[in-house]
Amino acid sequence: MKHFEQTPYPTRGGLPIPLEEVDIPTTRRDSDLYENNHHWAWTARHMAQLCITQTIRDLDPLQSRLIIPRHVRFHQIYSEPNISLKSAYNRVHEAFDNGEYLRLGTARNFTLAPITPETIARCDREWHELRKLA
């Protein structure tokens, strides 16, 4: 496998920009029909460390379906975005206030789940604890 120098994924206001705004080169295998989910906030391991970032990662509007070879190429080009925790925290509250859903599961087998008041309370506790440490 060729190794490519990665470019940091662009952000706006501390959050990843929509996938439609970046150039993703096509691949020879783009005719494949298999898709999977691209989370605008990655990596899974990094985002799972906090409730705030895991919630951002799981927001339905911040996920896109990509044909698998194109998704692989995308991650060869871009390194993970530098997400502002404050922006992520504010976006989680905005999503809750607007009734947005979390997309959980795979591209073909997913569940849309509401953001619960318990999740918001956990994010709030986490945010306040992190602010004390700053």
C-alpha positions in Angstrom: 0.0 0.0 0.0 1.3 3.4 -0.9 1.8 5.9 1.9 0.6 9.4 1.3 1.3 12.6 3.2 -1.9 13.5 4.9 -3.5 16.9 5.0 -5.4 17.9 8.2 -9.1 17.7 7.5 -10.5 21.3 7.2 -12.7 22.7 10.0 -14.8 25.8 10.3 -15.6 27.2 13.7 -13.8 24.3 15.3 -16.0 21.6 13.7 -15.3 19.6 10.5 -16.7 21.1 7.3 -19.3 19.2 5.3 -17.9 16.4 3.2 -19.4 18.0 0.1 -17.0 20.9 0.5 -13.8 18.8 0.1 -12.3 17.2 -2.9 -12.3 13.4 -2.8 -10.6 11.9 -5.8 -12.4 9.1 -7.5 -10.8 5.7 -7.5 -10.7 2.9 -10.1 -13.1 1.0 -8.0 -15.7 3.7 -7.5 -18.2 1.7 -9.4 -18.4 -0.7 -6.4 -21.8 -0.4 -4.8 -20.8 -1.1 -1.2 -20.9 1.9 1.0 -20.1 2.6 4.6 -20.4 5.5 7.0 -17.9 8.2 7.2 -17.9 10.1 10.5 -16.8 13.7 10.1 -15.3 13.4 13.5 -12.7 10.7 13.7 -10.9 8.6 14.8 -13.3 6.3 16.7 -10.8 5.7 19.5 -10.0 9.4 20.0 -13.7 10.5 19.9 -14.8 7.7 22.3 -12.7 9.3 25.1 -15.3 11.8 26.0 -19.1 11.9 26.0 -19.0 15.2 24.2 -16.8 14.0 21.3 -18.6 10.6 21.0 -21.9 12.5 20.7 -20.5 14.7 18.0 -19.2 11.7 16.2 -22.6 10.0 16.3 -24.7 13.0 15.2 -26.6 11.9 12.1 -26.0 15.2 10.2 -22.2 14.7 10.8 -22.1 11.3 9.0 -22.0 10.6 5.3 -22.2 7.4 3.2 -19.2 6.8 1.0 -18.3 4.1 -1.5 -15.7 2.0 0.3 -12.7 2.5 -2.1 -13.4 6.3 -2.0 -13.6 6.2 1.8 -10.3 4.4 2.0 -8.7 7.0 -0.3 -10.2 9.8 1.7 -8.5 8.6 4.9 -5.2 8.3 3.0 -5.5 12.0 2.0 -6.8 13.5 5.2 -5.8 13.2 8.8 -8.3 13.7 11.6 -9.7 17.2 12.1 -8.6 19.3 15.0 -12.0 19.7 16.7 -12.5 22.4 19.3 -14.0 20.9 22.4 -15.9 24.1 23.1 -17.4 24.0 19.6 -18.3 20.4 20.0 -20.0 21.0 23.3 -22.0 23.9 21.9 -22.9 21.8 18.8 -24.2 18.9 21.1 -26.5 21.4 22.9 -27.6 22.8 19.5 -28.4 19.3 18.2 -30.4 18.5 21.4 -32.3 21.8 21.2 -33.1 21.1 17.5 -34.2 17.5 18.1 -31.4 16.0 15.9 -30.7 12.3 16.1 -27.7 10.1 16.6 -27.0 7.5 13.9 -25.8 4.4 15.6 -24.7 1.2 13.8 -23.6 0.6 10.3 -24.4 2.2 6.9 -26.9 -0.6 6.1 -28.1 -1.4 9.6 -28.4 1.7 11.8 -30.7 3.1 14.4 -31.6 6.8 14.8 -31.8 7.6 18.4 -32.6 10.9 20.1 -30.1 12.7 22.3 -31.3 12.1 25.8 -31.4 14.5 28.7 -29.1 12.1 30.4 -26.5 12.4 27.6 -26.7 16.2 27.9 -26.3 16.1 31.7 -23.3 13.8 31.3 -21.8 16.2 28.7 -22.5 19.1 31.0 -20.7 17.4 33.9 -17.8 16.5 31.7 -17.5 20.1 30.3 -17.5 21.6 33.8 -14.9 19.1 35.0 -12.7 19.8 32.0 -13.0 23.6 32.6 -11.8 23.2 36.2 -8.7 21.4 34.9 -7.9 24.2 32.4 
